[in-house]
Amino acid sequence: MAAKGSWTKALFTGLWTVLNFARKLVFNLIFLVLVIGVIIAISSSEDPISVKPDSALLLQLNGNLVIEKEQVDPFSQFMQEAFGEEPENPEVLVRDVVKVLDNAKQDSRIKALILDLSGLQGGGLDKLRTVAAAIDDFKTEKPVYAIGDYYSQNQYYLAARADHIYLNPMGGVMFEGYGRFGMYFKDMLEKLRITTHIFRVGTYKSAVEPFIRNDMSDAAKEANKLWLDTYWSQYKADVAAARGIDVSNFDEELDVLLNKFEEAGADFAKYALNNGWVDALKTREEVRQELVALVGTDENKLGVNVTPFNTYLKAVNPPLPKMGNTKDKVAIVVAKGEILDGNQPAGTIGGDSTARLLRQARLDDTVKAVVLQVDSPGGSSFASEIIRQEVLELQSAGKPVVVSMSTYAASGGYWISAPADKIIASPSTITGSIGVFGMFLTFEDSLEYLGINTDGVASTEIAGMSALRELDPRFGEILQRNVESAYLQFITMVGESRGMSPEAVDKIAQGRVWIGSQALELGLVDELGDLDDAVASAAEIAGLETWDTQYVERILSPQEQFWKEFFGQALVWGAKMQFADNDSHLMKMVKNLLAETGTVTSLNDPRGVYTLCLQCKVD
């Protein structure tokens, strides 16, 4: 009986193996057929990746300008591109825009630049300034046209660089300035009988105010008004210089705006024209005819011979593997987003993942210096310290570190910046906010009101503490002392890094935010400049005469690497398919797919653990 049982078990095991193999094979074939179908659809509906002769570069920037895009699943990205869908939160890399404009300026096939900024949502003034500088450089060789139905404040900053700014007669331009308003929940929390526990150091550490006040404190108003006014002054100065108008021509007072608006016949477009913000009011067809006279017609939505930004970007930045070289490098590590513990995807700073990028640069013998590009409002103090420690390790290895501050480098963003050999900020960078806070809510009064009680026993006075029970004031004192200790550590570290006493740092700290130009005067940064200035400075400190720049990116897992390359190549295949015999091309594609599948197991697989710990927030 035992032998018969073993034989039966072996038979069913073999059958299951065959069925399981067949199941996987069928599903893989179905998937492959679907992918091939999508690729064929792309090839039949899209033009090949090419730059049209005697065309205008159409710069359509859809989304927010960023220094690093948030990580997107390769399959989702592929499907969005295949079916022409816009991502939920579109983003545009600043360096992509600069690269396209720099190449197009020297490209004899490109005759002009057309700015269609209707999809541009925003980006810090530093990012807008970088793109504007690239437009100015392009304009030294070829004309620039800005066309639009409306221009928002951010959109107009770039449009102001154009040789010709056209506005639809039914459109408008509006300058609002900058403000900071928020919602305050003190009364609501009291009505819900929720107890708020705040632990902080810093007169100006206002992130917790919405939970303990019904309005903005005088200290927060003072600090915010100072940097907002400076930010607005920089915007006006830049736009006025680009347009050749006076900085007073922005109608900040409603009475002035109302009078001038009435003089324009209550017409926003005429109002913009009278103020010199646009050069002419033209319908879409009038604009199209002028552009056709410049570069000719084409069968696209605009009806003008243009090469779109995304097409040009693919032409100058094809999805092919980069060949390594042994030339000395200045590595760029991007730290963008909120600072959280553990490993985080691109677009967020992880204590472990960002430190790992810095370590990659440290262990790369070709990297001689590092630029840490920071764009962060803060986050976990623990994660910030993990990153700072890796910056110190780089310096111990003889590799200088220069920080390039983008829109934000505040609180935790300043924590990771402080030890650098040099800090270069944009004039509009929001930095400082050197302070620490912790906060949590307890619901003992809410539960009592609802008739719910908690009770029990514990082996210690500490066990059993939760948001459902009243906080023991002695433990509250422990938390407050911990926050004070973290603040002392913060100002001491900044003082040691910046050559200041802790007392001197404390005077400009207290959680107060400073703008870049103010931070320079206070000694929190060394220079005002951009990423290029930071790279040049890092190379100079390292004693390099020639160098390449290299962005340090997270090493992908085998699965991520495979799908990224597969879907990236699928777009290239789709663009090329109309120039090849479909049957033979499909056969080659299948072979490539099978070949790449067979190499998956040879790739390295870095640890990918996500953790989120309860830490004092440096925000």
Secondary structure, 3 states (H helix, E strand, C coil): CHHHHHHHHHHHHHHHHHHHHHHHHHHHHHHHHHHHHHHHHHHHHCCCCCCCCCEEEEEECCEEEECCCCCCCHHHHHHHHHCCCCCCCCEEEHHHHHHHHHHHHHCCCEEEEEEECCCEEECCHHHHHHHHHHHHHHHCCCCEEEEEEEECHHHHHHHCCCCEEEEEEEEEECCCCCCCCCCCCHHHHHHCCCEEEEEEECCCCHHHHHHHCCCCCHHHHHHHHHHHHHHHHHHHHHHHHHHCCCCCCCCCCHHHHHHHHHHCCCCHHHHHHHCCCCCEECCHHHHHHHHHHHHCCCCCCCCCCEEEHHHHHHHHCCCCCCCCCCCCEEEEEEEECCEECCCCCCCCEEHHHHHHHHHHHHHCCCEEEEEEEEEECCEEHHHHHHHHHHHHHHHHCCCCEEEEEEEEEECHHHHCCCCCCEEEECCCCEEECCCEEEEEEECHHHHHHCCCCCCCCCCCCCCCCCCCCCCCHHHHHHHHHHHHHHHHHHHHHHHHHHCCCHHHHHHHCCCCEEEHHHHHHHCCCCEECCHHHHHHHHHHHCCCCCCEEEECCCCCCHHHHHHHHHHHHHHHHHHHHHHCCHHHHHHHHHHHHHHHHHCHHHCCCCCCCCCCCCCCEEC
